[in-house]
Amino acid sequence: MKEIWQGFKEYVCGLSPIRLVVLGYLSYVMVGWIFLAIPWVHRTPGISSLDALFTATSAMSTTGLVTVSTGNDFNLGGQVIILLLIQLGGVGYMTFGSFVILSQSRALSERRQKIGETVFSMPDGFRIDKFIKSVIVFTVIIESLGAVALFFALSEASVGVRLWSAIFHSVSAFCTAGFSLYDTSFEAWRGNVAINVILGVLSYLGAIGFIVFVDVWRRVINKTSAITLTSRLIIVTTAWVSLAAIFLFFTGEPTIRGLAVHERLLTAVFQVMTSITTVGFNTIPIGGISQASLFLIILLMTIGASPSGTGGGLKTTTFTALFGVIKSGLTGKDDISFWGKKIPEKRIKVAMASLGFYAGALIVGCYLLALTESFAFEGLLFECASALGTVGLSTGITSQLSPMGKIIITVLMFLGRLGPLTFGVALFLPSRIVVRSGAEDEPELEDIAI
């Protein structure tokens, strides 16, 4: 037995950081699956082993798609397990262990630093040890403030069991998980400004990412003269995409035209927010909106959140890099730059590879789901895009999927949490590919995170 354990340790130690990341997330899903399959955490007897696996994967990947009711089918113990999986998935499975090591004034091993750099895609100039400490502090502060704010907002809305609801939804919102204790998400509070704003702020803070927070904080305390190009791209891209989508949803969605102007605007803002941040809450039934709005949401879910944030999707920086390639091709320029800063060629290649892997995973997932299910294709496409983008929005077909359909969506959620490119590298290459701009030798290049 000792020899087997020693052999296993040697095998794990020999794995590349990317493969360790895949193995780490997979192990947490397996542990979560075991605990969620225990009948003691069930409130109703109808939860199968497949439903437990689906829920564990959805929580760890911070997706929010569910085949059973979180609030009605799981008791408090089950809900706590789901929340722990959400938290681990939101900030990265290795972050807490690294934080414990750092809190004891011990340096991270070189291997753990490499794993951290793999989990958190960061531009040059960021130290992984200090970054991890900042991630934990930022997470605790924001989720605590969010829980307090939600507690008072839910009190005004006369919601029962307010404290647990406030804690659960604060963590779920910041980790952009979209899990809700209410079967209709937040449809009952469509016109509640306080609840909408609190959830929106939490989700945007989680989706914009830890890079921006650390970067802005370093600028505030004068440790740097300006924020990095990565942060500027994240903020500007997120703002412009959100504003454009809000206008399109506000003017083009027929199901909200009968609402008062302020409620119509609030609804449009929330649905765009929930799509671009990949949080997955909703205040209107998604199955009832127009095909144009469904397509708009699919686009937003594909663009997704930002690198080193808690959300999924292709990432705003990847989208920006692709936009730069198109602009460069149309204008006939050889270099791709923003605000006078050239983007390293290797980062552009990563963006292109990410798009290719993402599109491939989406196409294969849709094809397989179309083979096993009989729902309308737009519903299947939406379900696959939601799973791969770790969003959690659904037209209402998730619980009606066949066992094979649930397995396909489970795989897509896991791929979405890792990122299809990360999974591809882990699957086909023997070691981690280090993407660096060579900025030390070429000062006109500024590295960005993709």
N, C-alpha and C positions, 0 to 999 in steps of 0.2 A: 504493500500500500504506500509506504514511504517512497519507494522508487517511482511509482506511478505519479505521486504528487510532485516529486522532484522533476520528473520529465515534463509534467504539465507546466510547471513554473518556468522551466527553460524554454519551452515552446512559446509561452506568452511573452517572456522577456525578449525573445527573438523576433517578435512581430513588429512591423512598422507602426509608427504613431497613428496613422490613419486606420489601420486594421484594428488597433487597440480601441480607437474611438467607436468603430462599428461594433466590436465585441462588447464594449462597455454598455452601450445603449441596449444592445440585444439582451445582455444579462439582466439589466434593470427591468426590461419588458417581461422577461421570463419570471423574475421574482414577483413582479406586480400581478402577473397572470395567476400564479399559484395562490397568492393571498386573496385576490378577487374571486377566485373559484371556490373558496371556502364558504359553505352554506351559512356560517355564523355571521357573515357580513351582508347577507341578503335579507331584504325585507319581504320579498315575494319569492316563491319557489321556481319561477320560470327562467332563471338565468342559467344558460348553458355554458359549457367550457369555452365554446367558440365566442360567445358574447363576452365572457370574462377576458379572453385574449384580445378581442376587438377593443374593449374598453381600456385595458392596460396599455395597448399600443397607442390608442387615441390620446390618452392622458400623457404618456411619456413623450409623444411627438407634439404635444400641445395643439392637437387638432380640434377636438370637440365633437366629432361625429360620434353618434351613439346609436346602438341597436336596442338598448333598454334605457329606462328612465333613471337618471342619476339620483333624483330626489325621492322617487317613489319605490324603486326596486332595490336600492342599496340603503342600508341603515347608516347610522352615524359612523360606525367603524369602517364601512366600505367607502363612504365619502371622504374620510380622513386619508385612507390609502390612495384614493384617486387624487386628492389634493397634494399629497407628498410626491406622487409621480409627476404631477404637473409642475411642481416647484423644481424637481430635479431636472426635468426636461427643459424647463424654461431657462435656467441659468447654466445648464451644462452639467452632465453627470459627475465630472471630475472636479468641479469648482469647489464643492464643500470640503472634500478631502484635502485639497490643496490649501484651502483657507485655514483648516485646523493645523496643518503643518506650519504655515506662515505665522499663525497666532502664537505658536510656541517658539517664535524667533529662530526657526530653522529654515535654511534655504531649501528651495525646491531642487530635486535632483534634475540632472540634465534631461533625462527621459521624460519626467513629468512636465518640464518646461516645453519640450517638443510637442507633447500631447496637448498642452494648453494652447500652444500656437496653432495647432491643427483645429482645435475646437473653436477658438476665437480668431477669425480672420482679421488681422490687424495691419495697419500701415506701419512703416518703419518708425522707430523712435518711441514705441510703447514697450515698457518692461512688463513681462507677463506676471511677475509676482505682485507688483504694485497694482496692476490692472485687476487681478483677481480679488484683492482686498477691496478695491473700489466697487467692483461688481456686487460683492456681498453687502457692503454698507449701503450702496444705492438701492439694492433690492429691498432690504429690511426697512429702510426709511420710507420709500415710496409705497410699499405694500401696507405698512402700518398707517400712514397718513390716509391712504385710500380706504382702508377698513373703517377708520374713524369717520371719515366723510360719508361713506356709504351707510354706516350705522344710523347717523342722524337723518340722512335722506330717506332711508327705508322706514325710519320711525315716523317721519312726516307722511309717508305713503301708507302707514298702518299695516306694515308687513309683519307677520309673526316670525318668531325665532330670528330676530334681527341680528344678533351678534354673530352667530355662525354664518348666516347668509352674507353678512358684510365681509367677514374674513374670507370665506370661500370665493366670493365673486371678485374681491380685490386681488387675490392671488391669481385667479383665473383670467382676469382682465389684463394685469400687468404681464403675465406670462403668455398672453395672447392665445389662451387655450380655448375659450368659448364654452367651457363646461358650465352648465347652469343647473341650479336646483329646481328650476321651473321648466315644465315641459314645453311651454311656448316661449322660452327665453324671456325677453323683456318686452314682449308685445303689449302686456298690460300697462306698461309705463311709457308708451310711445310719446306722450305729450309731457312727461315729467322732465323738466329742464335739468334739475339737479342730478338725477340719476343718469341721464344721457351724457351730461357734461363730465361727471366723475368717471364713468366708464370710458368715455372718449379720451380723456387726459391720461388715464392709466394705460390704455391700450397704445396710444401714440408714444408715450414714454418708453414702454417696453419694446415697441417695434422700431423706433428710431435707433435705439441701441446704446450699449454701454460705451462704445467708442466715442460717440458724440458727447455723452455726459462727462466722461473723463477728460476729453479734449477741451470742452467748454470750461470745466472746473480749473484745469491747468492754466487756461487763459485768464480766468477771473483772479486767480491768486498770483498772476504775473510770472508763471513759470515758463510760459511761451509768449511770443509776440503776436501770434495769430493762430487761429484754429487750422487744422490740417485740411488739405483738399478733400479728403474723404468726408469729413464732417460737413463741409460746405456743400458737396454734391448730395449728401443724404438729405440735408435740411431743405435745400432748394428743390430737389426732385420730388420729395414727399409733398411739399407745399403745392407745387404747380400741378402735379398729377391729381391731388386731392381736390383742388379748386376746380379744375376742368371737369372732373367726374361729378362733383356736386352739382354743377350747372347742368350737365347732361341728364343726371337722374332727376333733378328738380323739374326740368322742363319736359322730359320725355317719358316719365313713368305715369301711366294713366290711373293706376290705383290710388295715387295720393293727390290727384287733382281736386278732389272734393273736400280736402282738409283745409282748415284755416291756413293762411299764408305762413304764420310762424311755426305751426305744427308740421306743415308740409316741408319747410326748410329744415326743421330739426330732424325729421325722418330721413330726408335726403342726405344730410350731413352724417347721420349715424350709420346709414347703410354703406356709404362710401368709406367711412372710417373703419367699419368692421371688415370690409373687404381688403383695403390696402394695408391695414395692420395685421391682417389674417387672424383677428381675434375670434370671429365667428358668431358673435351675438347678433340678434336681429330684433327689430321692433315692429316689423310687418311680416306676414307669411311669405316666405321666398317662393313657394310653389305657385303663388298667385300673381306674381309680377310678369311684365311683358317679356317677350323674347329679346327685345333690344336691351332691356335692363339686365336680363340674365347674361347676355353677352358682355355687357359693360363690366359686370361683377367678375366674370371669368377673366377678363383682361386685367382687372385690378388684383385679383387673387394670384395671377401669374407673375405680375410685377413684384408684388409682395412687400415685405418689410426691408430691413437693412442688415448688413453684416454685423455679427456680434450682438444683435438684438434677440428678442425672444420669439420673433415671428418667422414665417417661412416664405415661400415663394422664390422667384428667380433672384430677387434682391434689387433694390433701387440703384445701387452702384453698377451692377451688371447691365441693367436697363439703360443707364446713362452712358456706359461705355459703348453699348450697341448703337445708341443714338449718335454718339461721336463718330463711329465707323461710317454710318450712313451719311452724316454731314460731310465727313472727309471725302467720301466717294463722290458726292454731288458737287463739291467745290474744287475737286481735283488736288487737294492737299495730301502730302505724304504723311504728315504727323497728325495725331489726334490730341487736341489740347482743350482745356477749360480754364478761363480766366488767366490765360498766358502760361499755364503749366502743362507741359507735355505729359501724356499718359504713357507709362512704360509699355512696350510692345508685348511683354510677357503677360501683363495684366489683361490686355486686349485678347490674347489667345485664351486665357482662362475664361473670360467672359463668353467667348465664342463656344468654347467647349461646354461651358455650363448650359448655354442655350441649347446646344445639340443634345446633350444628355437629358435635359429637362423635357424637350419636345419629344424625344424618343420614348421616355418613360410615360409621358401623357398619351402618346399615340398607341403604344402597346397596351397600356391599361384600359383605354377606351375600347380597343378592339376586343380584348379578352372579356371585358364586362358586357359588351354587345353580344358576345357569343353565349353568355350564361343568363342574361336578363332579357325581359320582354318590354321594358319601359321605353318611352320615347327617347330618341338619341340625345336630344338637348339635355334631358335630365341625367343621362349617363355621363355625358361630357362634363356637366356641371359637378357631378359627384366626384369624378376623377380629378378634375381641376382643384376641387375643394380639398380632397385628400392629399394630393401631391403638394399643394400649397400650404398644408397644415392649417386650413381655415376653419372648417367645421360647419359651414353653411350647407344647407341641403334643401332640395325641393320637396322633401318628405318621403323619399324612397329608401332611406338607409335601413330602417328596421324591416323593410319588406324584401331586402336582397336575399338571394339564395345563399346557402352555406359557401359555395364557391365564390359568389360575388362578394361576400364579406371577407373572404381570404384575400381576394384581389385588392380590395380597398385597404385592408390591413397592411399589405405589402407596400402599397403606394404611400400610406401614412408614414411608415418607417423610412422609406426612401426620401420622403419629403423632409423629415427631421434631419437626416444626415446630409441631404443634398445629393441629387443624382450623380454629380461629378465626383464627390467624395466617395460614394459607393463604387463608382466605376473604377477609380484609382485603387481603392482597397481590393477590388475584385481582380484586376488585371495586372497591377504592377507590384513588384517585390518590395518596394520601399517608397517612402514619402517623396513626392516631388516638391522641392522647395522653390516657391515662386518669389523671386526678388527682382527688383528693378535695376540693381547695380547703381543705385543713386549715389553711392559713395564716390564713384568714378565719374558720374555724369550729373553734376549739380542742377542742370536745367530740368531733370526729370524729378517729379514728385510722386512717390509711391501712393497707391490707394488700395483699399481693401475691396475685394470682389466677393 
